[in-house]
């Protein structure tokens, strides 16, 4: 859904200002008869009402936020603009805001700084929701592949508890392999969100591996790779004093450090093993 035109956005603001106090029919009467609202056509008011409904703003519970801020957020989140998915890298400061975001912000009376702050908050919320969905799908996809192709017991321990510091245990002799799974939909970027607990588990557990799963838009696995633990250790933050300690970090793993498939399982006999697990399908698939 494209960002609406300026007049439709202004009409949307007027709808949200009036609806808490008037019925839709009363609002329409005002829009068509009162000179204060005659700068926008009845058709544009109706298009704005449809957009508000599709954007979920007619049932928006966030009445504590200003009307303009709610319209801005809806306009940005409904935009098909490619930049929003990578806003954390592409829009690191107000001066980097794209023209469409600046246009809407200016129309609604926001400064670039205010618009940037809202986009950062929106991106964080959307990214968290997406990561949770994609992460769960990646874990399940890997569990199914391992159960199908690897002759070993496969336990999806994260489905029971998050306290293990890894997601999947593959019980091979003489020791189990512990897989922490990080999933992504992106082809050109592998962002890893690592908790301190996961990192400390890696440090003390020689069987711990970080496995990246790239999924298609249909949440089907397209490629699998292992991220070397020594690379992780070299790139996590460092606690400089006892007064400060990192609890989570974000790593950007370059393609050249990724090991295709899961090499640690290469010694396990498996007939007709999936090319995803063996690494015959190279990252990103």
C-alpha positions in Angstrom: 0.0 0.0 0.0 1.5 3.3 -1.2 1.9 6.3 1.1 -1.3 8.4 0.5 -1.2 11.8 -1.1 -1.0 15.0 1.0 -4.7 15.7 0.9 -5.7 12.2 1.9 -3.3 12.4 4.8 -4.7 15.7 5.9 -8.2 14.3 5.6 -7.1 11.3 7.7 -6.0 13.7 10.4 -9.4 15.4 10.4 -11.3 12.1 10.6 -9.3 11.1 13.7 -9.8 14.5 15.3 -13.6 14.4 14.8 -14.5 10.7 15.2 -14.0 10.5 19.0 -16.8 13.1 19.3 -19.0 12.6 16.2 -20.4 9.7 14.2 -19.0 9.0 10.7 -22.3 10.4 9.2 -21.9 13.6 11.2 -18.3 13.9 10.1 -19.3 13.5 6.5 -21.9 16.2 6.8 -19.3 18.6 8.2 -16.8 17.7 5.5 -19.4 18.4 2.7 -21.1 21.5 4.2 -18.6 23.4 6.3 -16.3 25.8 4.6 -13.4 25.0 7.0 -13.2 21.5 5.3 -13.9 22.5 1.7 -10.2 22.4 0.6 -10.5 18.6 0.4 -13.1 16.9 -1.8 -15.7 14.4 -0.5 -14.0 11.7 -2.6 -10.7 12.4 -0.9 -12.3 12.2 2.5 -13.8 8.8 1.7 -10.5 7.6 0.4 -8.9 8.7 3.7 -11.6 6.9 5.7 -10.9 3.7 3.7 -7.2 4.1 4.3 -7.7 4.6 8.0 -9.8 1.4 8.2 -7.2 -0.6 6.2 -4.4 0.8 8.4 -6.2 -0.2 11.5 -6.5 3.4 12.8 -10.2 3.4 13.2 -9.8 0.8 16.0 -6.4 2.2 17.2 -6.2 1.9 21.0 -3.3 4.4 21.2 -5.5 7.4 21.8 -2.8 8.8 24.1 -0.6 9.5 21.1 -1.3 12.5 18.9 -3.4 12.1 15.8 -0.5 13.3 13.6 1.9 10.8 15.1 -0.5 7.9 14.6 -1.1 8.9 10.9 2.7 9.3 10.4 3.4 5.8 11.8 0.6 4.2 9.7 1.8 6.0 6.6 5.4 4.8 7.1 4.5 1.2 8.1 2.1 0.8 5.2 4.7 2.0 2.7 6.2 -0.5 0.3 9.5 1.4 0.4 12.5 -1.0 0.4 14.5 1.2 2.8 12.3 0.5 5.8 13.5 -3.1 6.2 17.1 -1.8 6.6 16.3 1.4 8.4 18.7 0.6 11.2 21.6 0.9 8.6 20.2 3.2 6.0 18.6 5.8 8.3 21.0 6.2 11.3 20.4 9.9 11.7 17.7 12.4 10.7 19.8 13.7 7.8 19.5 10.3 6.2 15.7 10.2 6.1 14.3 9.4 2.7 12.3 12.0 0.8 8.9 10.2 1.3 9.4 10.2 5.1 10.4 13.9 5.1 7.4 14.8 3.0 4.9 13.2 5.4 6.7 14.5 8.5 6.7 18.1 7.1 3.0 17.8 6.1 2.1 16.6 9.7 4.2 19.2 11.4 7.1 17.1 12.6 10.8 17.9 12.6 13.2 15.5 11.0 14.5 14.6 14.5 11.0 13.7 15.6 10.3 11.7 12.5 13.6 9.8 12.8 12.8 8.9 16.4 9.4 7.5 15.4 10.9 5.5 12.6 13.5 4.0 14.9 10.8 3.0 17.4 8.6 1.6 14.6 11.5 -0.4 13.0 12.4 -1.8 16.4 8.9 -3.1 17.0 8.5 -4.5 13.5 12.0 -6.0 13.5 11.3 -7.8 16.8 8.0 -9.2 15.6 9.6 -10.4 12.4 12.6 -11.9 14.1 10.4 -13.9 16.5 8.3 -15.2 13.6 11.3 -16.0 11.3 13.3 -17.4 14.2 10.6 -19.9 15.2 10.2 -20.9 11.5 13.9 -21.4 11.1 14.2 -23.6 14.2 11.3 -25.8 13.1 12.6 -26.1 9.6 16.0 -27.2 10.9 14.5 -29.7 13.3 12.6 -31.3 10.5 15.6 -31.5 8.3 17.8 -33.1 11.0 15.1 -35.5 12.0 14.6 -36.6 8.4 18.2 -37.0 7.3 20.4 -37.5 10.4 20.3 -40.9 12.2 20.3 -39.4 15.7 17.8 -38.2 18.2 16.9 -34.6 17.7 15.5 -32.6 20.5 14.0 -29.1 20.0 14.9 -28.0 23.5 14.0 -24.3 22.9 10.4 -25.4 22.5 10.5 -26.4 26.2 12.8 -23.8 27.7 14.9 -20.9 26.7 17.4 -21.6 29.5 19.7 -24.0 27.7 21.6 -21.4 25.7 20.9 -23.3 22.5 17.8 -24.4 20.5 18.4 -27.9 19.2 20.3 -30.9 20.6 21.4 -33.6 18.1 22.4 -36.7 20.2 25.3 -38.2 18.4 27.9 -40.6 20.0 29.7 -39.9 22.2 28.4 -36.3 22.8 25.4 -34.3 21.7 25.8 -31.4 19.3 24.1 -28.2 20.5 22.8 -25.9 17.9 21.9 -22.3 18.4 19.8 -21.3 15.4 19.6 -17.8 13.9 17.3 -17.3 10.9 16.9 -14.7 8.3 14.9 -13.9 5.1 17.6 -11.7 3.7 20.0 -12.8 1.0 22.6 -10.0 1.3 22.8 -9.5 5.1 23.0 -11.9 8.1 22.3 -10.1 11.3 22.8 -12.2 14.4 21.2 -11.1 17.7 23.2 -12.9 20.4 22.4 -12.9 24.1 25.1 -13.0 26.8 23.7 -16.3 28.0 24.1 -17.8 24.5 27.7 -16.4 24.3 28.6 -17.8 27.7 27.1 -21.2 26.8 29.3 -21.1 23.6 32.4 -20.4 25.7 32.0 -23.3 28.1 30.3 -25.9 25.7 32.7 -27.3 23.1 29.7 -28.9 21.3 27.9 -25.5 20.9 27.4 -24.3 17.3 25.7 -21.3 15.8 23.8 -22.3 12.7 22.3 -19.7 10.3 19.2 -20.6 8.3 18.1 -18.5 5.4 14.4 -18.8 4.6 12.4 -17.8 1.6 9.5 -15.5 1.9 7.4 -18.6 2.2 9.5 -19.6 5.2 11.1 -22.5 3.4 14.8 -23.1 4.1 17.0 -22.0 1.2 20.5 -22.3 2.7 22.2 -23.3 6.0 25.6 -22.3 7.2 27.7 -22.4 10.4 29.1 -19.3 12.0 32.6 -20.1 13.5 32.7 -19.6 17.2 36.1 -18.0 17.0 34.7 -15.3 14.7 31.9 -14.7 17.2 34.4 -14.4 20.1 36.4 -11.9 18.1 33.5 -9.7 17.4 31.3 -9.5 20.5 31.7 -6.5 22.8 34.2 -6.5 25.6 33.4 -5.7 29.3 36.0 -3.1 30.2 35.2 -2.8 33.9 33.1 -4.6 36.5 30.7 -1.6 36.4 29.5 -2.4 32.9 28.4 -5.7 31.3 26.8 -6.3 27.9 23.8 -8.5 27.9 22.9 -8.7 24.2 24.6 -7.7 21.0 24.1 -7.6 17.3 26.6 -9.0 14.9 26.8 -8.6 11.1 28.3 -11.8 9.7 30.0 -11.4 6.3 29.5 -14.1 3.8 33.1 -15.1 3.7 33.2 -16.3 7.3 30.2 -18.7 6.9 30.9 -22.4 6.6 28.3 -24.0 4.3 26.0 -26.5 5.9 26.8 -28.0 9.3 30.4 -29.4 9.1 30.2 -30.8 12.6 27.7 -33.3 11.5 29.7 -34.4 8.5 31.0 -37.5 10.2 27.5 -38.9 10.9 26.5 -41.5 8.3 23.4 -40.3 6.4 22.0 -41.7 3.2 20.9 -39.1 0.6 21.5 -36.3 3.1 19.9 -32.9 2.3 22.2 -30.6 0.3 21.2 -27.9 2.8 22.9 -29.8 5.6 26.0 -30.9 3.7 26.6 -27.4 2.4 26.3 -28.3 -1.3 23.9 -25.4 -1.5 26.0 -22.4 -0.7 24.9 -19.4 1.2 22.5 -17.6 0.6 21.0 -20.3 -1.6 
